């Protein structure tokens, strides 16, 4: 098959590209390298440094493509708060461009990477796809808008789509510092540099962590499944949560509280639908992964 991966130089996207290449698919990567790194792009893929905001530039790359994996985004909450116009252009307009280019080129399916951030705060202990969403940030709202566009393109234009709501993804090539680093990467980087682990709010906010290997597996299964094509929304998580304080304890070392920020208090996935529709289940254990990372260190991101 011929596949196109937007954001294929990024954390999740590059891991997906590697797996697609491994399974003998032809792959085109589109990435403007705002967050991704060219050295992450598999040398067997065709790489184009383009921006999904420019539909005239990217549209020709969709010709004869079978499957599109749309991962390109400005994916961090605080960035979208600081730069709502820029993030809107990428996360909403860019997604619309990808869908339109896919439609015009008659691709077989678009697999869209969304986020559990769309749920916001809820009194429910376990987050199911049927819950009403409560976006707390421009990022969450932008991702939810992308979901709605996918469903609309499936309904109106008969473009097959599927939507994944990722929980907290970790693993090979995850960011370890900067605005794109999540708590696990930040903590490991601080641990490596003998610095205190920085905790926001009370530290009792809970997160569901899912390995990038399991995320990649879900994407491959979505491509291979011919029955899921109407903008179905599916959680991709571990189905188990850990508080930030628990993660800090697993990693070890001193901690320091750095104040408050906007973030959901609880995110625990219900993955019943993923199991049912995709026959998918997570396989990587977070505690075991952290133990291995502490043993080998985090000096080289490419080896993590």
N, C-alpha and C positions, 0 to 999 in steps of 0.2 A: 504494500500500500504506500501511497504518497501522502505524507503528513506535514502539516505546517504548525509550528509552535511559536506563538507570540510570547515574548519574555523568555525565550529559550536560552538566554545567557544568564538567567537568574538562578536563584537557589533551587526552587522546585522545578522550574522549566528545564534546567540543564540536566538534572537527574532523569527527568522524563525523556529528554532527547537521547541520553545514553541508553536507556532501556529500549526505546524504539529502534535505535541503530542496532543494538544487540539482537533484536528480533527480526532483523533484515528488512526494516522499512526504510524508504527514502524519506529524508527529513529536510525541510526548509525551516530556518530559524529567522525570526524577525525580532530585533531588539535594538533599542537606541542607546543601550549601555548606560542609562542614567542610574541604574542600580546593579545591573548585571556586569559580568566581566567576560571579555572576549575569550580569555584562556579557559573559561568553563565550557565553551562550545565544543562539542565533539568534532574533531577534524573531518569526520566522514559526513557531517551535515553541511548543507549549503547555507552560509551565513550572510544576512543582509542587515546592515546597520541602517534601519529605517524606523520611523515613528508612526505608531498607529493613529496618531492625530491627522496624518496626511493620507487620505484615502486614495488620492491619485497616485501616490508613490507605492502604496502597498498592494493595491488591487491586482496588478499584473502577476504578483507572486502567488495568487490564489488559483491561477489557471491550472486545471487538471489535478487539483488537490482532492484527495478523498476525505481526509479528516483534519479538522482544525482544533487545536488545543489552545484556548485563549487564557494565558496566564499573565500577560503584560498588564502592569498596573503600577500606580504609586500606592504602595500597600501599607502605609503606616498612619495610624490615627492622628498623631500629633502633626504630621506634615500636612494632612488635609485640613486640619484646624488652622494652621498657620498660612496655608496657601490654597484656599478653597477653589479659586478660579482655575488654577493650573491643574489641580487634582481632578476637578470636574471635567476638564477637557480630555484628560487621559482616561479616567475611569468610566465616564459615561459616553462622551463623544467617541472616544477610541473604541469602546465596545460596540457602539452602533456601527462604526466603520467596518469593524471585523465582521459583524453579522451581515452587513450589506454586501461586502466583498465576497463572503461565503455564499450568499444567496445568488449573486450574479454568476458565480462560478459553479453553481450546482454541486457544492460539496455534500458528502453523505451525512455528515454530522458535525456540529460544533459542541465541544465540551468546554464549559465556562467555569473558571475557578472563582468562586465567591468566598464568603467568610462567615464564620459564626458570629462576627461582630453585628450582623444584622439583627440578631435577637435582642441586643441591649440587655437591660436589667429585667429580670422576671422573677416572680415568686415561685415558679416551677423549679423543682430540683433537677429534673432531667429535661433537656431541650429536644423537642421533637419538631419535625418539619411542619407540623400543623399549627404550631404556636403563632400567635400574632407577633409580628416583629415590632421592635421599638428602637430604631437606630439612634445612637447617642452622639454620633459624630458625622461629619461630611463623608468620611470613608465608608462607614456602614451604610449610609443613605445611597451613596454612589454604587456600592456593590449590589444593594437591593434593586436599584433602578436597572442595573445590568441584568439581574435575574428576570425582571419583568419584561425587558426587551427580548430576552431569549424566548420566554413563553409566548410573547406576542408574535415573534417571527415564526414560531412553530405553528401557531394557530392561524395566522393570516396568510403567511407565505408558504406554509408547509416545509419550512426549513427544520430538519431534525436538530434538536438541541437537548442538552442535559446540563444541570447545574449542580456543582458540588459546593457545599458549605464546609470549608476546612476549619478545623479547630487549630490548636497551636502546633504548627509543624516544626519538627527539628530534624537534624541529621546532617549528612554530608553537604558541605558548602554553605551551611547556614551562616548568616551574618553574626559576627562576634562583637562588633562595635558599631557605633554610629546610629543614625535615626532608623535604620532598618533592622536593628538587632532586637530580638524578643528576649524575654526574661531569662530563658535558659542559656542562650548564647552570651548575654551580658554577664550572667553569673559565672559562667565558665571562663570567660575572658578575665574577669576580676580575680577569680581564684588563681588563674595562671600567673597573674601579675602581683599576687600577694596583697590584694586590695580588699577592703570590706565589701560584702555583697550589698548592693543598694536596693532597699525595699521601699515601695510606695504604699501609701494608705496604711492599712493595718497589717498587710501581709497575709490576711486570712482570705483574700479573694482567691477563688479556686479556678484552675485551668485544666483543660483536657488536652494532653499532649499526644500527638500522633507522629509517627516516624515518616519521613519523606519517602522511604521505600514502600510503605503501605499506601501512601497517597498516589505514588506512581502506579502501583498495582491497580488501584481503583480506576485510574484514567485509562489504562489498557483494557480493563474489563468493560468500561463504558464504550470504548471504540468497537469492541468485538460484539457487544450486545445490540441486536437489531430491533429489539422490542421497546427500548427506552429512547424516545425521540420527540417528546412533546413538552420539553422544558421542565421535566421532573426535577424537583429539588431534593438532594440527598445529602445527609450529614456524613462527613468523613472525619471520624475521631476515634479515640480509644474506647470510649464508653466508661471511662474512669477519670476522676479528677484528683488533683493535688493542689494544696494551697501553696502560695508563693513561699510561705515560711517552711513548708515541708520540703520544697525543692531546695531552698537554701540549706536546710539541714542535711539533705542527701549529698550536696556538694561539699559542705563543711566550711569552716572558717568564720570570722567575725562578720556581723551584719551592721548596717546603719540605715536608719529611716530618712528618706529624702523628701518627705512631704506627700501631698495629695496630687492626684491627676485623674482625669476622666477615664474610667474604664469600667466594664461590667464587673459585678461582684462574683458572678458564678457562671461558668460555662462547662457543662457536662453533656456530652452528646448521647442521644438515643440513636444507635446505629442499626436498629431493627430493619429499616427500609433498605439500607445498603446490603445487609445480609440476604434479604429476601429478593431484591431485584437484580443484584449483581453477583450474588454468591461470594461476597467479599467479607473478610474479617481481618482485623489488625493482627500482626504477628510479632512486632518488636516490643520488648519490655523496656520501659523508660528507666527503671532502676538499674537494670543490667547495662543499658547503654551508658548511663552516667558513670558507672563504675569503670567501664572500659575506657571512656574518655579521660577520666582522671588518671588512669594507668599510663596512657600513651601521651597525654598532654594535648594542648591545642596550639602548638607553635606553628603548625602549617595547616591552614584551613583546607587545603586540597586533600589532605590525608585524613580528614575527620569524617 
